[in-house]
Amino acid sequence: MRLQNGFAPILIVVGVLVIAAIGGAYYFSKQITPKSQTRDLIVASTPQPTSESSPNPSPTVKPTLKLSPSTSPTPTSTSTPTSTSSRTNYSPKVLLLIYNPVLASQGNRKLVDYKNWKNPDTLTASIISDLKSSSHGIVNYAVVLRIELDGIPVKADGFEWSEVSYLTCISGGECHNPDLANYQAMISAVDACGKRNKGEIDELWIWGGPNFGYWESNLAGPNAFWYNSSPTVGTACQKLLPIMGFNYERGEAEALESYGHRVESTMKKVYGSWEVQYTHAWNKFALLDKDLPGKGGCGNAHSAVNGDGGYDRASTKVVSSSCEDFLNYPNLTGNTADINCNAWGCSADGYLKWWYSHMPYFGGTGPDGKLNNWWPYIVDADHTLF
C-alpha cells in the first residue's frame, strides 16, 4: 500500500487518483451537447460545493471540461494463443479526469506546461495501447469522457492548497501532511458514481502532480476490496468503480506499475492469498527466483523474476523461470528456461509489458475452477468475482 511516488505518502484528489477517510463533494453545472465522436463541454461558472458524506469543504476550481473521442490503438500481440474459444474481449469505458491548475503567478500557464511535465493525454493513449497489445487484444480501454479541472483536489482532512503553498512544496519547501486526497469529493465532483450506475463509464482515471494525494489504485462501490489501498466508502456507487491515480510528473513505466498493483490485488482476491509458496497459479506466476531458487515464475509489478525484490527490472543475472510456460496455461508443462532482462529489453516499461503479456488469456475454466483468462478479473470484477 503506497501513494504515487512523488505524490507523497498518500493520495490526493485529482479527480479520483489511482484512498480511506474522505469527504466533501462538489458537482459541476453542465451543458450537454448531442452525442458525437468529438464533443466539447464548457462549464462557465465555479462549481457549487455540495455534501455527500463528509463535512470537509470542496476546493474552489475553475473547470474546463472537454469530451474527447475514444482511443482505439491497434493491437500488437506478443504471442499467438493456441486456443481462444469462449474468450471475451473487453472495452472498458474511462472517465479521464485531469487536475491541471492554471498558475496566475506564472503568467496563467498550466501546471503541466510550467513544470514541463508530461502530457497526460499522451500518457493515457500510451497506457491504453500498451494494455491492449500486452493483453493480446483482450482489453481495449476507451476514453469516453475527458474532464480537465483548474484546481488541486482538497485533502481528506479538509486542507486546500493555495497556488503559493503548492509551488513552495514542490520546490523543496514545507508540504502538507497527511497527503491523502478526498476521494469522495473527487468522485462527486464529476458524478462518477452516477455515470457508473447508468453504465456510461466503467472506470475513473485521475491525473495530477506530486503531492496531489492519489493512491495508485483504489476501488469504490459495493463489495469493494483491497486494491493496493483501502476501499473508498460512503459513495453513491451501486457498482464497483476502479479508480486509477496517475502522476504526470512521471512517465509511462510508473503508470504501468500502478496498474500492476491493481492486478496484484485483484489476483490475490481471486486466489485468496499471495505468498511465497509453489501452490496455486497466481503464487507460481508471481514467484521470484530469490525466494524459491529454481521455481521462479514471472515476477511482480516491482521486481522481475531475476530481481532482488526491489525495483529491479534491469538485472542481467540469469535464472531459471517458468514464465514462458504460462503462455500454455492452464496446460502447464513444468518446463523452465534461463532468463534475464534481455527478454524484455532491460527497461521498466519493457518489463511490465512483458509481464502483462504472460498472464493467462485463454477461454474456458481451468481445473482449479478459475478462469483461464485472468483479464476479466482485472477489468470486470463486478461480474467475475461477485
Secondary structure, 3 states (H helix, E strand, C coil): CCECCCCCCCCCCCCCCCCCCCCCEECCCCCCCCCCCCEEECCCCCCCEECCCCCCCCCCCCCEEEECCCCCCCCCCCCCCCCCCCCCCECCEEEEEEECCEEHHHCCEEHHHHHCCCCHHHHHHHHHHHHHHHCCCCECCEEEEEEEECCCCCECCCCCCCHHHHHHHHCCCCCCCCCCECHHHHHHHCCHHHHHHCCCCCEEEEEECCCCCCECEEEECCCCCCCCCCCECCCCCCCCEEEEEEECCCCHHHHHHHHHHHHHHHHHHHHCCCCCCCCCHHHHHHCCCCCCCCCECCECCCEECCCCCCCECCCCCCEEECHHHHHHCCCCCCCCEEECHHHCCCCHHHHHHHHHHCCCEEEEECCCCCEEECHHHHHCHHHHCC
